[in-house]
Amino acid sequence: MDLLNYTLSVEPKSMEHYEFVRNHFDFPVDIDYQKFMECDLNYVVAVRMENVDSPVKFLLGVSIFSLFEDKIHINYVAIDKEYRRKGINRAINELIEDVAMGNYIDYLTANIREKNLNSINSFTKCGFEINTNRICKYQNGDVKVHVFKKIII
Ligand SMILES: CC(C)(COP(=O)(O)OP(=O)(O)OC[C@H]1O[C@@H](n2cnc3c(N)ncnc32)[C@H](O)[C@@H]1OP(=O)(O)O)[C@@H](O)C(=O)NCCC(=O)NCCS
């Protein structure tokens, strides 16, 4: 499957979670979030669409985030290849922003591989800034770009 192959090469963990969600959850609404893996701090957002030919909804994308005392960290996001560039990641981030506001949290953060320009663009387009003071590397040596967004209430 295209989505699997492409995403696995870009972000292996995103795909693991995408598959996990695809196989384990049944979300009744188009975009919603639930606790993930029985852990109070971790949530999964699922975006589902109703097929025009059938009432069965299918999964377009997932995002996993962790709620901390002072910030929400977005761990993973993967959108089905056929449905990218349609603002789905933006919609997910807006939902996560609402969660942040509801919990009096000021910041959203995420780490992105430097070479993953689509993802960096998608986050900056949603108002995330690149933290140039924080330069780290992934285990395989890829540069890790830290992005953040201050929530304005
Ligand atoms: C990165 C990813 C989550 C973005 O999701 P998305 O729903 O397509 O993003 P959005 O539609 O909300 O964001 C759109 C904006 O991001 C930027 N962008 C996204 N994909 C882009 C691309 N292929 N080329 C250039 N810009 C791109 C553009 O600025 C775009 O705005 P525009 O369409 O108005 O020009 C998606 O491409 C994906 O699942 N990639 C594979 C997994 C992955 O890399 N996950 C991120 C790990 S941190």
The ligand as a Tripos MOL2 file, in Angstrom:
@<TRIPOS>MOLECULE
LIG
   48    50     1     0     0
SMALL
NO_CHARGES

@<TRIPOS>ATOM
      1 C1          3.0780   15.9560    7.3350 C.3       1 LIG1
      2 C2          1.6070   15.6230    7.2060 C.3       1 LIG1
      3 C3          1.0860   15.0960    8.5330 C.3       1 LIG1
      4 C4          0.8400   16.9040    6.7940 C.3       1 LIG1
      5 O1         -0.5380   16.6200    6.8010 O.3       1 LIG1
      6 P1         -1.5590   17.3760    5.8050 P.3       1 LIG1
      7 O2         -2.9310   17.0710    6.2860 O.co2     1 LIG1
      8 O3         -1.2230   17.0580    4.4010 O.co2     1 LIG1
      9 O4         -1.1940   18.8780    6.0690 O.3       1 LIG1
     10 P2         -2.1600   20.1220    5.9130 P.3       1 LIG1
     11 O5         -2.9910   19.9330    4.6710 O.co2     1 LIG1
     12 O6         -2.9120   20.4110    7.1600 O.co2     1 LIG1
     13 O7         -1.0950   21.2740    5.7750 O.3       1 LIG1
     14 C5         -1.0240   21.9040    4.5940 C.3       1 LIG1
     15 C6          0.1670   22.8200    4.5160 C.3       1 LIG1
     16 O8          1.3800   22.1580    4.8690 O.3       1 LIG1
     17 C7          2.3550   22.3760    3.8220 C.3       1 LIG1
     18 N1          2.5590   21.1110    3.1100 N.ar      1 LIG1
     19 C8          2.0230   19.9020    3.4280 C.ar      1 LIG1
     20 N2          2.4030   18.9640    2.5380 N.ar      1 LIG1
     21 C9          3.2000   19.6010    1.6430 C.ar      1 LIG1
     22 C10         3.8970   19.1900    0.4890 C.ar      1 LIG1
     23 N3          3.8340   17.9010    0.0470 N.pl3     1 LIG1
     24 N4          4.6330   20.0900   -0.1890 N.ar      1 LIG1
     25 C11         4.6900   21.3670    0.2270 C.ar      1 LIG1
     26 N5          4.0380   21.8350    1.2990 N.ar      1 LIG1
     27 C12         3.3010   20.9660    2.0110 C.ar      1 LIG1
     28 C13         1.7630   23.4280    2.9240 C.3       1 LIG1
     29 O9          2.1210   24.6880    3.4270 O.3       1 LIG1
     30 C14         0.2920   23.1840    3.0820 C.3       1 LIG1
     31 O10        -0.5510   24.2800    2.8500 O.3       1 LIG1
     32 P3         -1.2270   24.4750    1.4010 P.3       1 LIG1
     33 O11        -1.7700   23.1320    0.9980 O.co2     1 LIG1
     34 O12        -2.3090   25.4950    1.6590 O.co2     1 LIG1
     35 O13        -0.1170   24.9640    0.5450 O.co2     1 LIG1
     36 C15         1.3640   14.5410    6.0890 C.3       1 LIG1
     37 O14         2.0370   14.9760    4.9230 O.3       1 LIG1
     38 C16         1.8580   13.1420    6.4610 C.2       1 LIG1
     39 O15         1.1190   12.3170    7.0070 O.2       1 LIG1
     40 N6          3.1300   12.8340    6.1290 N.am      1 LIG1
     41 C17         3.7040   11.5070    6.4130 C.3       1 LIG1
     42 C18         3.9230   11.2320    7.8950 C.3       1 LIG1
     43 C19         4.7700   12.3030    8.5340 C.2       1 LIG1
     44 O16         5.7280   12.7900    7.9510 O.2       1 LIG1
     45 N7          4.3770   12.6710    9.7470 N.am      1 LIG1
     46 C20         5.0050   13.7950   10.4610 C.3       1 LIG1
     47 C21         6.0490   13.3370   11.3830 C.3       1 LIG1
     48 S1          6.4990   14.6850   12.4450 S.3       1 LIG1
@<TRIPOS>BOND
     1     1     2 1
     2     2     3 1
     3     2     4 1
     4     2    36 1
     5     4     5 1
     6     5     6 1
     7     6     7 2
     8     6     8 1
     9     6     9 1
    10     9    10 1
    11    10    11 2
    12    10    12 1
    13    10    13 1
    14    13    14 1
    15    14    15 1
    16    15    16 1
    17    15    30 1
    18    16    17 1
    19    17    18 1
    20    17    28 1
    21    18    19 ar
    22    18    27 ar
    23    19    20 ar
    24    20    21 ar
    25    21    22 ar
    26    21    27 ar
    27    22    23 1
    28    22    24 ar
    29    24    25 ar
    30    25    26 ar
    31    26    27 ar
    32    28    29 1
    33    28    30 1
    34    30    31 1
    35    31    32 1
    36    32    33 2
    37    32    34 1
    38    32    35 1
    39    36    37 1
    40    36    38 1
    41    38    39 2
    42    38    40 1
    43    40    41 1
    44    41    42 1
    45    42    43 1
    46    43    44 2
    47    43    45 1
    48    45    46 1
    49    46    47 1
    50    47    48 1
@<TRIPOS>SUBSTRUCTURE
     1 LIG1         1 GROUP 0 **** ****
